[in-house]
Amino acid sequence: MKRRTVLSAAAAAAAATLAGTAAAQAYPSKPMKIFVPFAAGSGADSSSRFYGEQLAKLFGQTLTVENKPGGSGVVAVQAVRQVPGDGHTILMGSNSPAVVNAITIKNLPYDPFKDLRPLYGLAISPVAFAVKADSPYKTIADVVAAAKKDGKPLQLGNYSAGYQLVAAWLGTASGLPVTHIPYKGGAQMLTDVIGGALDVGVIDFTGTIELMKGGKLRVLAITSPQRDPGFPAIPTMKESGFADFETAVWSAFFVRADTPDDVVDKLATAIEKIMNSDAGKAYHASLPSQPMRMGPKALGEFQRREYERFRRVADAAGIKPE
C-alpha cells in the first residue's frame, strides 16, 4: 500500500508537470489584457501600451490595455484577482499596489505577496528631494541644520503615501519631526516649490529633470545607490550622511499568484526579449527612467526588500494604516 501511495503521488506530480508544460505550449490561447492602475497618458500607461503592442506581435494574439485607476491601485489589483490565473491578464504594478498599500491602507482587500506574482521589472528611478533653484539650501544637511536651528519640524511636500513614507524616513533618520504637506499631484507641488510656497518637495527624480534643465529647480539628493550618470553632481542620500537610505520609484508587470510556472517563464522571457530588441532599446532610451531588467525571482526579492524598508520606516515614524 505504501508503494502504491508513493507511485500515486509520483504520477500526480508527473501529471501536473505535463499539464503545466501543455499550458505553456498552448499559451497564449486567447486574447490578452493589461490592467493599468493609472489614468491614460501616465508613464505606466505608456509602457503598458508599448509592451502590449509588442507582446501582441510576438504571440500573434490580440492584447488590450484597460485603465482601472482608483484606490492607489486597489481597483486594478482586484480586477486581476477576478480573472483566471492563466497569464492572459497582466497587472502593471508599481510601488503603491505592490508595496506601499500593504503598509498604509487599513483592511487592504488583497495581499501583494500572496495574491500577486512578480513577472518582470520594467523601469526604475530614484526619489528626489527638490528645492527651487535659488534656494539657500544646497544640501540635505542644510535643510536638517536649518530645522534644528529654528526648532521646527521638517516641512516636506508629498503627493502619495509612498512619498510620505520617504519624507518620514528623512525625519526618523535625522531625528526631527516632520510636517507633511500633502498635494494631489507632483505638478502642483513643484509649482509651490518653484514659487517659494514650499521649501522641499519629495518627488520622482524623473519629474524634476526638465525643470532642472530650465534652471527652475535644484535637486539636493536622490535615493539611488549610485549617482545618476546624467547628473553626476547630485549626491545620493547615502553620500549625504544617511546610511541605508535607498529606495526607488518603479513599474513592473505582475500576474495572479496561481499562474503556472511555465506560463510565467514563457511570458517573462517574451518581455525580456522585447526589452532587449531594437524597438525596446529605443523606447527605453526615450524615457527619463532606467530599464529595471528584473525577472520573476529578482523582482520578488526586490519587492520584499522595499516592503521591509518601508515597514521599518512606518514603525519608527508611528505611521498607521488608515
Rosetta silent file (secondary structure, phi, psi, omega in degrees, C-alpha in Angstrom):
SEQUENCE: MKRRTVLSAAAAAAAATLAGTAAAQAYPSKPMKIFVPFAAGSGADSSSRFYGEQLAKLFGQTLTVENKPGGSGVVAVQAVRQVPGDGHTILMGSNSPAVVNAITIKNLPYDPFKDLRPLYGLAISPVAFAVKADSPYKTIADVVAAAKKDGKPLQLGNYSAGYQLVAAWLGTASGLPVTHIPYKGGAQMLTDVIGGALDVGVIDFTGTIELMKGGKLRVLAITSPQRDPGFPAIPTMKESGFADFETAVWSAFFVRADTPDDVVDKLATAIEKIMNSDAGKAYHASLPSQPMRMGPKALGEFQRREYERFRRVADAAGIKPE
SCORE:     score description
SCORE:     0.000 S_00000001
   1 L     0.000  -40.977  179.259    0.000    0.000    0.000 S_00000001
   2 H   -61.736  -40.313 -179.996    2.853    2.361    0.845 S_00000001
   3 H   -65.360  -38.893  179.059    4.420    1.634   -2.560 S_00000001
   4 H   -65.344  -37.884  178.805    1.097    2.342   -4.297 S_00000001
   5 H   -63.733  -43.517  178.773    0.792    5.641   -2.402 S_00000001
   6 H   -62.689  -44.466  179.796    4.287    6.717   -3.477 S_00000001
   7 H   -63.868  -38.205  178.870    3.556    5.741   -7.070 S_00000001
   8 H   -64.180  -42.652  178.960    0.251    7.642   -6.979 S_00000001
   9 H   -63.727  -42.297  179.446    1.978   10.753   -5.660 S_00000001
  10 H   -64.295  -41.032  178.997    4.659   10.471   -8.342 S_00000001
  11 H   -63.800  -39.937  178.771    2.008   10.021  -11.030 S_00000001
  12 H   -63.951  -42.003  179.391    0.133   13.075   -9.773 S_00000001
  13 H   -64.582  -42.063  179.471    3.304   15.156   -9.825 S_00000001
  14 H   -64.430  -39.249  179.188    4.122   13.972  -13.334 S_00000001
  15 H   -64.323  -40.865  178.931    0.596   14.775  -14.487 S_00000001
  16 H   -63.609  -40.486  179.303    0.835   18.265  -13.002 S_00000001
  17 H   -64.256  -44.163  179.089    4.150   18.831  -14.764 S_00000001
  18 H   -64.525  -37.756  179.332    2.735   17.652  -18.083 S_00000001
  19 H   -65.664  -41.693  178.537   -0.334   19.840  -17.611 S_00000001
  20 H   -64.948  -40.979  179.495    1.832   22.869  -16.902 S_00000001
  21 H   -64.125  -42.202  178.715    4.012   22.156  -19.929 S_00000001
  22 H   -62.874  -39.850  179.255    0.938   21.759  -22.119 S_00000001
  23 H   -63.168  -41.760 -179.836   -0.450   25.045  -20.792 S_00000001
  24 H   -66.539  -39.350  179.875    2.794   26.834  -21.590 S_00000001
  25 H   -65.226  -35.644 -178.838    2.928   25.340  -25.072 S_00000001
  26 H   -82.954  -16.473 -174.578   -0.636   26.479  -25.750 S_00000001
  27 L   -76.116  138.052   -8.948   -0.134   29.880  -24.156 S_00000001
  28 L   -84.423  144.288 -176.089   -1.465   32.313  -25.129 S_00000001
  29 L  -111.888    3.653 -179.964   -4.631   30.679  -26.370 S_00000001
  30 L  -158.120  170.060  179.568   -6.997   33.662  -26.218 S_00000001
  31 L   -54.691  147.857 -175.952   -6.951   37.498  -26.225 S_00000001
  32 E  -112.347  162.617  178.304   -4.814   39.108  -23.532 S_00000001
  33 E  -139.582  150.515  168.120   -5.230   42.166  -21.306 S_00000001
  34 E  -122.070  122.294  175.806   -3.065   44.508  -19.283 S_00000001
  35 E   -93.574  128.088 -178.730   -4.791   46.312  -16.402 S_00000001
  36 E  -112.694  123.866 -177.451   -3.218   49.680  -15.565 S_00000001
  37 L   -81.386   18.211 -179.010   -3.986   51.230  -12.151 S_00000001
  38 L  -133.438  164.453 -178.616   -3.469   54.756  -13.505 S_00000001
  39 L   -70.685  160.173  176.822   -5.206   57.050  -15.971 S_00000001
  40 L   -60.269  142.065  179.859   -4.405   57.107  -19.664 S_00000001
  41 L    98.504  -11.259  178.089   -1.374   59.217  -20.508 S_00000001
  42 L   -75.327  167.119  178.372    0.673   58.252  -17.457 S_00000001
  43 H   -61.960  -41.252  178.862    4.150   56.757  -17.769 S_00000001
  44 H   -65.410  -35.407  177.361    2.861   53.347  -16.679 S_00000001
  45 H   -65.489  -43.290  178.835    0.091   53.585  -19.245 S_00000001
  46 H   -61.044  -45.814  179.989    2.609   54.388  -21.989 S_00000001
  47 H   -64.196  -40.378  179.326    4.816   51.433  -21.049 S_00000001
  48 H   -61.242  -40.305 -178.452    1.811   49.109  -20.909 S_00000001
  49 H   -72.063  -36.900  177.019    0.778   50.117  -24.408 S_00000001
  50 H   -64.648  -52.106 -178.299    4.277   49.712  -25.814 S_00000001
  51 H   -67.685  -32.545  177.108    4.768   46.264  -24.280 S_00000001
  52 H   -63.087  -43.985  178.578    1.189   45.302  -25.082 S_00000001
  53 H   -62.945  -42.351 -178.582    1.707   46.070  -28.757 S_00000001
  54 H   -69.714  -39.209  178.099    4.984   44.144  -28.819 S_00000001
  55 H   -65.257  -38.680  178.594    3.548   41.128  -26.974 S_00000001
  56 H   -61.178  -41.857  177.902    0.615   41.031  -29.379 S_00000001
  57 H   -66.569  -42.283 -175.919    3.035   40.873  -32.321 S_00000001
  58 H   -67.921  -39.941 -175.701    5.233   38.272  -30.653 S_00000001
  59 H   -95.023  -13.386 -177.716    2.390   35.964  -29.623 S_00000001
  60 L    69.502   31.877  179.624    0.019   36.604  -32.508 S_00000001
  61 L  -126.566  152.193  172.852   -2.816   37.430  -30.125 S_00000001
  62 L   -69.280  137.282  176.711   -4.976   40.474  -29.555 S_00000001
  63 E  -136.009  124.995  178.391   -3.943   42.428  -26.456 S_00000001
  64 E  -112.056  148.941  176.855   -5.909   45.306  -24.988 S_00000001
  65 E  -108.239  125.370 -179.813   -4.856   47.780  -22.303 S_00000001
  66 E  -117.660  126.051  177.406   -7.524   48.772  -19.784 S_00000001
  67 E   -86.595  124.233 -179.612   -7.097   51.684  -17.404 S_00000001
  68 L  -131.396   67.987 -179.489   -8.534   50.971  -13.968 S_00000001
  69 L   -72.375  160.109  176.152   -7.487   53.863  -11.717 S_00000001
  70 L   130.313  138.941  174.222   -8.662   54.185   -8.150 S_00000001
  71 H    64.771   30.793 -179.174   -7.717   53.321   -4.606 S_00000001
  72 H    56.398   36.846  177.960   -3.958   53.629   -5.188 S_00000001
  73 H   100.567   -8.785 -176.995   -4.091   50.581   -7.430 S_00000001
  74 H   -61.362  -41.680 -177.827   -6.636   48.569   -5.429 S_00000001
  75 H   -60.194  -45.252 -179.024   -9.216   48.651   -8.243 S_00000001
  76 H   -67.419  -41.777  179.123   -6.775   47.222  -10.797 S_00000001
  77 H   -62.395  -43.760  179.768   -5.468   44.537   -8.443 S_00000001
  78 H   -63.274  -34.240  177.568   -8.989   43.400   -7.619 S_00000001
  79 H   -65.243  -39.672  178.086   -9.771   43.192  -11.326 S_00000001
  80 H   -66.409  -38.240 -178.350   -6.780   40.894  -11.848 S_00000001
  81 H   -68.003  -18.816 -176.610   -7.846   38.714   -8.920 S_00000001
  82 L   -91.365    0.012  179.473  -11.265   38.176  -10.513 S_00000001
  83 L  -113.068  162.828 -179.780   -9.942   36.539  -13.693 S_00000001
  84 L   -60.752  147.100  178.086   -8.320   33.108  -14.152 S_00000001
  85 L   -86.338   64.538 -176.576   -4.638   32.808  -13.219 S_00000001
  86 L  -116.125    8.487  177.128   -3.626   31.658  -16.681 S_00000001
  87 L    83.855    0.955  179.761   -1.306   34.510  -17.698 S_00000001
  88 L   -86.520  -10.162  175.351   -3.750   36.105  -20.122 S_00000001
  89 E  -123.595  127.042 -175.471   -4.306   39.059  -17.777 S_00000001
  90 E  -118.823  142.818  174.468   -1.330   41.111  -16.593 S_00000001
  91 E  -102.452  129.196  167.199   -1.166   43.854  -13.965 S_00000001
  92 E   -81.488  105.665 -177.016    1.010   46.897  -14.472 S_00000001
  93 E  -101.208  167.368  178.478    2.235   47.223  -10.917 S_00000001
  94 E  -156.434 -171.643 -179.882    4.239   49.844   -9.080 S_00000001
  95 H   -49.821  -47.451 -172.249    5.294   50.897   -5.592 S_00000001
  96 H   -62.809  -62.805 -177.344    1.751   51.594   -4.448 S_00000001
  97 H   -69.067  -27.556 -173.896   -0.159   48.387   -5.197 S_00000001
  98 H   -91.184  -18.698 -175.564    2.841   46.067   -4.762 S_00000001
  99 H  -138.166  -61.226 -167.627    4.373   47.508   -1.567 S_00000001
 100 H   -64.707  -40.489 -177.254    3.039   50.723   -0.038 S_00000001
 101 H   -57.154  -35.541 -178.840   -0.644   49.820    0.170 S_00000001
 102 H   -66.178  -16.481 -179.099    0.132   46.889    2.459 S_00000001
 103 H  -101.720  -32.887 -170.158    1.614   49.361    4.950 S_00000001
 104 H  -108.027  -14.811 -177.175   -0.687   52.366    4.669 S_00000001
 105 L  -105.756  121.615  178.858   -4.188   51.035    3.850 S_00000001
 106 L   -73.183  137.969  179.498   -6.261   49.555    6.654 S_00000001
 107 L    55.906   44.289  177.267   -8.114   46.346    5.780 S_00000001
 108 L   -57.720  129.261 -173.633   -6.472   46.104    2.371 S_00000001
 109 L   -78.803   10.350  176.279   -8.592   43.604    0.391 S_00000001
 110 L  -150.469  162.687  175.402   -5.582   41.772   -1.023 S_00000001
 111 L  -113.907  115.247 -175.657   -2.098   40.644   -0.029 S_00000001
 112 L   -62.620  -19.960 -179.733    0.509   41.724   -2.605 S_00000001
 113 L   -94.249  -23.967 -179.776    2.719   38.775   -1.710 S_00000001
 114 L   -98.650  -28.354 -174.503    0.031   36.081   -1.630 S_00000001
 115 L  -101.132  -16.537 -178.628   -2.272   37.291   -4.411 S_00000001
 116 E  -120.720  149.723  177.917    0.248   38.621   -6.944 S_00000001
 117 E  -121.883  123.580  179.025    3.227   37.004   -8.622 S_00000001
 118 E   -60.441  137.495 -178.491    6.183   39.119   -9.842 S_00000001
 119 E  -115.322  -61.128  179.633    6.708   38.818  -13.584 S_00000001
 120 E  -162.396  134.549  178.181    9.212   41.361  -14.891 S_00000001
 121 E   -82.764  134.325 -173.696   10.587   44.755  -13.824 S_00000001
 122 E  -105.376  -57.324 -174.195   10.332   47.461  -16.479 S_00000001
 123 E  -140.768  149.166 -176.473   11.508   50.890  -15.330 S_00000001
 124 E  -147.979  144.695  176.017   13.100   52.372  -12.217 S_00000001
 125 E  -152.970  157.194 -179.473   14.179   55.795  -10.971 S_00000001
 126 L   -80.829  168.133  169.598   15.153   57.290   -7.612 S_00000001
 127 E   -88.812  146.567 -177.624   13.167   59.599   -5.373 S_00000001
 128 E  -122.551  148.010  170.158   14.430   63.178   -5.228 S_00000001
 129 E  -103.620  112.644 -171.466   14.413   65.957   -2.626 S_00000001
 130 E  -114.071  143.448  175.354   13.809   69.116   -4.650 S_00000001
 131 E  -132.932  167.754  177.439   14.039   72.846   -3.854 S_00000001
 132 E   -68.870  157.616 -171.195   13.742   75.957   -6.002 S_00000001
 133 L   -59.401  -34.422 -178.058   16.839   76.854   -7.991 S_00000001
 134 L  -102.385   23.542  178.071   17.795   79.842   -5.840 S_00000001
 135 L   -63.518  145.739  175.512   17.019   78.168   -2.505 S_00000001
 136 L   -69.541  -14.457  179.044   19.537   78.823    0.278 S_00000001
 137 L   -82.686  121.614  178.445   19.611   75.045    0.803 S_00000001
 138 L  -105.314  -20.675 -178.503   22.412   73.441   -1.163 S_00000001
 139 L  -141.313  165.930  173.260   22.379   70.042    0.555 S_00000001
 140 H   -61.090  -36.458  178.436   20.100   67.841    2.644 S_00000001
 141 H   -59.528  -35.249  177.604   22.352   68.693    5.578 S_00000001
 142 H   -63.233  -42.133 -179.537   21.425   72.367    5.104 S_00000001
 143 H   -63.613  -46.004 -179.571   17.713   71.526    5.369 S_00000001
 144 H   -64.976  -44.216 -179.169   18.234   69.482    8.525 S_00000001
 145 H   -62.583  -40.478 -179.705   20.523   72.097   10.115 S_00000001
 146 H   -64.941  -41.898  179.624   18.041   74.907    9.452 S_00000001
 147 H   -64.819  -41.219  179.423   15.174   72.963   11.030 S_00000001
 148 H   -66.587  -39.842  179.900   17.261   72.144   14.102 S_00000001
 149 H   -63.742  -41.300 -178.268   18.408   75.756   14.438 S_00000001
 150 H   -83.192  -10.573 -177.854   14.841   77.082   14.252 S_00000001
 151 L    66.702   34.270 -177.936   13.484   74.309   16.461 S_00000001
 152 L  -120.361  158.719  175.128   10.855   73.447   13.872 S_00000001
 153 L   -67.999  159.518  170.486    9.756   70.243   12.147 S_00000001
 154 E   -68.108  131.363  177.679   10.924   69.491    8.621 S_00000001
 155 E  -101.074  105.829 -173.047    8.346   70.855    6.188 S_00000001
 156 E  -126.185  126.304  177.828    8.184   68.325    3.346 S_00000001
 157 E   -84.772  145.903  175.016    5.717   68.196    0.465 S_00000001
 158 E  -153.416  166.190 -179.272    4.450   64.906   -0.944 S_00000001
 159 L  -138.580   20.951  172.380    1.565   63.671   -3.080 S_00000001
 160 L  -164.047  166.281 -178.912    1.180   59.983   -2.274 S_00000001
 161 H   -62.902  -34.034  179.442    1.601   57.561    0.604 S_00000001
 162 H   -64.310  -44.908  178.988    4.882   56.337   -0.843 S_00000001
 163 H   -70.267  -29.238  174.787    6.435   59.791   -0.900 S_00000001
 164 H   -64.267  -38.950  177.522    5.067   60.431    2.583 S_00000001
 165 H   -64.723  -39.283  177.638    6.999   57.382    3.769 S_00000001
 166 H   -64.275  -42.342  177.312   10.178   58.718    2.147 S_00000001
 167 H   -62.030  -42.682  178.511    9.630   62.080    3.852 S_00000001
 168 H   -63.432  -33.486  178.572    9.035   60.320    7.171 S_00000001
 169 H   -61.732  -42.657  177.406   12.256   58.388    6.614 S_00000001
 170 H   -61.714  -37.547  178.378   14.233   61.642    6.466 S_00000001
 171 H   -63.941  -48.321 -178.970   12.610   62.614    9.740 S_00000001
 172 H   -68.467  -33.905 -179.322   13.497   59.418   11.577 S_00000001
 173 H   -71.575  -29.842 -178.452   17.000   59.386   10.065 S_00000001
 174 H   -97.568   -8.937 -178.837   17.691   62.976   11.140 S_00000001
 175 L    77.230   23.476 -178.121   15.897   62.770   14.477 S_00000001
 176 L  -117.649  146.630  171.997   13.449   65.514   13.543 S_00000001
 177 L   -70.001  156.812 -178.246    9.649   65.608   13.456 S_00000001
 178 E  -124.044  131.836  168.890    8.099   66.056   10.020 S_00000001
 179 E   -99.634  113.168 -177.700    5.165   68.178    8.964 S_00000001
 180 E   -84.588  126.610  177.312    3.783   66.528    5.831 S_00000001
 181 E  -104.734  102.417 -174.235    2.355   68.947    3.265 S_00000001
 182 E   -82.695  144.301  175.823    0.032   66.854    1.073 S_00000001
 183 L  -130.394  161.738  178.213   -0.713   67.612   -2.580 S_00000001
 184 L   -83.904  -17.695 -179.814   -2.966   65.990   -5.161 S_00000001
 185 L  -163.547  162.790 -177.820   -0.171   65.747   -7.698 S_00000001
 186 H   -67.486  -33.786 -178.351    3.502   66.372   -8.357 S_00000001
 187 H   -63.181  -44.893  178.907    2.919   69.275  -10.766 S_00000001
 188 H   -63.862  -41.541  179.754    1.040   71.306   -8.169 S_00000001
 189 H   -62.688  -46.240 -178.866    3.669   70.568   -5.542 S_00000001
 190 H   -67.057  -30.376  174.459    6.553   71.620   -7.783 S_00000001
 191 H   -60.341  -41.017  178.433    4.706   74.817   -8.678 S_00000001
 192 H   -71.235  -34.738  176.314    4.721   75.694   -4.979 S_00000001
 193 H   -63.349  -49.564 -178.481    8.391   74.715   -4.651 S_00000001
 194 H   -63.009  -36.574 -178.783    9.385   76.940   -7.574 S_00000001
 195 H   -80.608   -7.962  177.955    7.179   79.756   -6.269 S_00000001
 196 L    89.721    2.949  179.029    8.654   79.582   -2.779 S_00000001
 197 L   -78.244  -18.737  179.637    5.464   78.486   -1.003 S_00000001
 198 L  -134.207  129.608 -176.755    7.080   75.126   -0.176 S_00000001
 199 L   -72.150  -47.812 -173.404   10.715   74.669    0.800 S_00000001
 200 E  -136.453  132.193  176.018   11.243   71.000   -0.102 S_00000001
 201 E  -116.325  143.486  177.531    9.277   68.575   -2.240 S_00000001
 202 E  -105.569  121.610 -169.143    9.644   64.789   -2.354 S_00000001
 203 E  -154.345  160.298  171.334    9.132   63.516   -5.890 S_00000001
 204 E   -59.147  129.414 -177.829   10.133   61.013   -8.545 S_00000001
 205 H   -55.396  -34.961 -178.156   13.507   62.194   -9.887 S_00000001
 206 H   -62.971  -25.891  179.852   12.259   61.931  -13.479 S_00000001
 207 H   -76.840   -6.480 -177.943    9.710   64.655  -12.741 S_00000001
 208 L  -103.593  -13.709 -167.969   12.464   67.151  -11.911 S_00000001
 209 H   -60.689  -51.563 -177.740   14.752   66.760  -14.920 S_00000001
 210 H   -65.271  -35.728  179.201   13.219   69.277  -17.334 S_00000001
 211 H   -70.884  -32.465  173.715   12.749   71.847  -14.562 S_00000001
 212 H   -66.598  -44.310  179.611   16.392   71.431  -13.559 S_00000001
 213 H   -62.814  -31.335  179.099   17.466   71.902  -17.159 S_00000001
 214 L   -83.412    2.290  177.460   15.287   75.016  -17.290 S_00000001
 215 L    74.378   21.303 -177.994   17.013   76.487  -14.250 S_00000001
 216 L  -104.214  -14.629 -171.553   13.897   76.452  -12.074 S_00000001
 217 E  -140.902  150.921  174.089   14.678   73.596   -9.724 S_00000001
 218 E  -129.024  136.107  175.522   17.567   72.079   -7.793 S_00000001
 219 E  -101.765  124.300 -176.566   17.720   68.507   -6.522 S_00000001
 220 E   -79.925  -36.252 -178.351   19.580   68.164   -3.228 S_00000001
 221 E  -166.824  157.274  176.456   19.906   64.370   -3.223 S_00000001
 222 E  -124.919  162.343 -171.434   18.468   61.206   -4.731 S_00000001
 223 L   -99.059   13.122  178.940   17.719   57.816   -3.171 S_00000001
 224 L   -78.761  162.515  178.872   19.510   55.543   -5.659 S_00000001
 225 L   -70.637  -25.385  177.255   22.582   53.503   -4.643 S_00000001
 226 L  -128.758  163.822  176.239   24.731   55.424   -7.143 S_00000001
 227 L   -66.066  151.557  177.434   24.686   58.881   -8.656 S_00000001
 228 L   -73.190  128.689 -177.769   22.701   59.364  -11.841 S_00000001
 229 L   -61.967  -25.976  178.571   25.085   59.303  -14.845 S_00000001
 230 L   -80.422  -18.411 -179.028   23.218   62.172  -16.457 S_00000001
 231 L  -137.480   66.658 -173.019   23.514   64.368  -13.341 S_00000001
 232 L   -65.826  -13.152 -179.739   26.745   63.291  -11.633 S_00000001
 233 L   -80.403  -14.370 -178.192   26.846   66.384   -9.409 S_00000001
 234 L   -86.268  120.662 -178.196   23.761   65.287   -7.458 S_00000001
 235 L   -77.686  162.074  172.517   24.735   63.161   -4.425 S_00000001
 236 E   -84.707  167.155  176.338   22.864   60.153   -3.143 S_00000001
 237 L   -66.135  -34.494  177.239   21.226   60.113    0.264 S_00000001
 238 L   -62.011  -43.398  178.386   23.865   57.644    1.412 S_00000001
 239 L   -67.648  -22.475 -179.444   26.591   60.099    0.400 S_00000001
 240 L   -84.548    5.161  174.619   24.655   62.804    2.220 S_00000001
 241 L   103.598   10.899 -178.103   25.162   61.020    5.508 S_00000001
 242 L  -117.527   91.405 -177.741   22.102   58.756    5.678 S_00000001
 243 L   -59.886  140.334  176.531   23.216   55.137    5.646 S_00000001
 244 L    69.027    7.573  179.817   20.821   52.626    4.063 S_00000001
 245 L   -82.734   84.901 -176.608   18.593   55.432    2.703 S_00000001
 246 L  -139.116  126.231  175.095   17.854   53.733   -0.586 S_00000001
 247 L  -159.955  178.268 -175.260   14.557   53.301   -2.421 S_00000001
 248 L  -153.480  162.713  168.780   13.090   53.799   -5.865 S_00000001
 249 E  -102.106  129.862 -172.848   10.044   54.563   -7.968 S_00000001
 250 E  -149.822  162.124  175.111    9.404   51.642  -10.289 S_00000001
 251 E  -132.903  144.161 -176.753    6.975   49.877  -12.580 S_00000001
 252 E  -158.248  157.360  176.420    6.721   46.152  -13.222 S_00000001
 253 E   -90.900  141.816  174.882    4.371   43.504  -14.527 S_00000001
 254 E  -131.467  160.941  172.038    2.608   41.063  -12.194 S_00000001
 255 E  -132.732  176.711  175.986    0.151   38.216  -12.689 S_00000001
 256 E   -61.621  149.538 -174.921   -2.100   36.259  -10.373 S_00000001
 257 L   -63.670  -27.381 -176.522   -0.214   34.237   -7.809 S_00000001
 258 L   -92.186   13.706  176.306   -1.583   30.917   -9.076 S_00000001
 259 L   -65.960  131.131 -176.961   -0.311   31.412  -12.636 S_00000001
 260 L   -58.123  146.708 -178.909    1.638   28.251  -13.654 S_00000001
 261 H   -54.654  -46.250 -176.041    5.435   28.399  -13.547 S_00000001
 262 H   -64.505  -35.015  178.114    5.849   27.524  -17.221 S_00000001
 263 H   -69.168  -42.861  177.774    3.461   30.268  -18.292 S_00000001
 264 H   -59.942  -45.121 -179.754    5.261   32.798  -16.096 S_00000001
 265 H   -62.507  -42.521 -178.951    8.613   31.752  -17.562 S_00000001
 266 H   -65.585  -41.772 -179.491    7.341   31.999  -21.128 S_00000001
 267 H   -70.474  -42.229  178.704    5.813   35.421  -20.551 S_00000001
 268 H   -63.336  -39.901  177.954    8.845   36.770  -18.664 S_00000001
 269 H   -62.842  -39.621  179.094   11.147   35.538  -21.434 S_00000001
 270 H   -65.045  -41.894 -179.915    8.995   37.322  -24.011 S_00000001
 271 H   -65.574  -41.633  177.442    9.097   40.605  -22.062 S_00000001
 272 H   -62.656  -40.410  178.405   12.881   40.368  -21.691 S_00000001
 273 H   -61.277  -41.884  178.463   13.181   39.717  -25.424 S_00000001
 274 H   -64.912  -44.351 -179.682   11.138   42.835  -26.162 S_00000001
 275 H   -60.296  -35.591 -177.786   13.216   44.963  -23.774 S_00000001
 276 H   -88.733   -3.438  178.502   16.417   43.831  -25.486 S_00000001
 277 L   -74.989  167.215  177.571   15.064   44.313  -29.009 S_00000001
 278 H   -59.881  -41.052  179.160   15.889   47.376  -31.103 S_00000001
 279 H   -65.233  -40.369  179.457   12.372   48.692  -30.512 S_00000001
 280 H   -65.986  -43.110  178.611   12.689   48.106  -26.782 S_00000001
 281 H   -62.880  -41.031  179.127   16.056   49.808  -26.553 S_00000001
 282 H   -65.972  -40.173  179.899   14.742   52.808  -28.498 S_00000001
 283 H   -63.917  -48.141 -178.024   11.661   53.020  -26.298 S_00000001
 284 H   -68.794  -28.306  176.592   13.612   52.934  -23.030 S_00000001
 285 H   -66.840  -22.745  179.830   16.147   55.430  -24.404 S_00000001
 286 L   -84.078   -7.803 -177.311   13.241   57.873  -24.770 S_00000001
 287 L   -96.213  149.797  175.336   12.344   57.567  -21.091 S_00000001
 288 L   -76.386  -17.086  178.293   13.888   59.540  -18.213 S_00000001
 289 L   -85.947  175.103  178.612   13.914   56.365  -16.092 S_00000001
 290 E  -107.464  150.573  174.966   16.279   53.404  -16.413 S_00000001
 291 E   -61.237  138.314 -177.071   15.365   49.858  -17.512 S_00000001
 292 E   -84.214  -41.387  174.626   14.745   47.714  -14.441 S_00000001
 293 E    53.191   55.160  175.957   15.632   44.344  -16.002 S_00000001
 294 E  -123.849  123.892  174.428   14.422   42.060  -13.206 S_00000001
 295 L   -76.780 -177.188 -174.902   12.951   38.631  -13.835 S_00000001
 296 H   -52.989  -48.235 -177.015   10.398   36.973  -11.539 S_00000001
 297 H   -66.720  -49.235 -178.795   12.806   35.884   -8.800 S_00000001
 298 H   -64.210  -39.069  179.081   14.839   39.112   -8.668 S_00000001
 299 H   -65.354  -40.759  177.913   11.705   41.247   -8.814 S_00000001
 300 H   -62.669  -40.622  178.292   10.141   39.307   -5.967 S_00000001
 301 H   -66.089  -40.622  177.894   13.238   39.779   -3.817 S_00000001
 302 H   -63.430  -45.265  178.414   13.297   43.495   -4.641 S_00000001
 303 H   -56.969  -44.289 -179.420    9.601   43.844   -3.777 S_00000001
 304 H   -65.267  -41.034  178.135   10.186   42.203   -0.402 S_00000001
 305 H   -62.583  -43.599  179.406   13.173   44.464    0.387 S_00000001
 306 H   -61.861  -42.058  178.671   11.166   47.573   -0.435 S_00000001
 307 H   -61.572  -46.999 -177.547    8.333   46.392    1.795 S_00000001
 308 H   -64.438  -37.549  176.327   10.650   45.681    4.709 S_00000001
 309 H   -60.197  -51.225 -176.515   12.338   49.100    4.341 S_00000001
 310 H   -72.020  -27.233  174.920    9.056   50.969    4.427 S_00000001
 311 H   -63.978  -42.780  178.289    7.675   48.772    7.185 S_00000001
 312 H   -65.090  -41.041 -179.931   10.607   49.829    9.379 S_00000001
 313 H   -63.046  -47.310 -178.724   10.108   53.498    8.418 S_00000001
 314 H   -61.174  -42.189  179.585    6.384   53.382    9.231 S_00000001
 315 H   -64.077  -44.612 -178.720    7.013   51.707   12.578 S_00000001
 316 H   -66.097  -34.860 -177.600    9.724   54.219   13.519 S_00000001
 317 H   -89.407   -5.570 -179.434    7.588   57.184   12.459 S_00000001
 318 L    72.870   27.327  179.404    4.415   55.883   14.062 S_00000001
 319 L   -83.932  123.255 -178.418    2.552   55.784   10.738 S_00000001
 320 L  -110.256  150.569  176.937   -0.545   53.607   10.993 S_00000001
 321 L   -64.652  144.319 -178.285   -2.734   52.266    8.165 S_00000001
 322 L  -125.854    0.000    0.000   -5.833   54.323    7.505 S_00000001
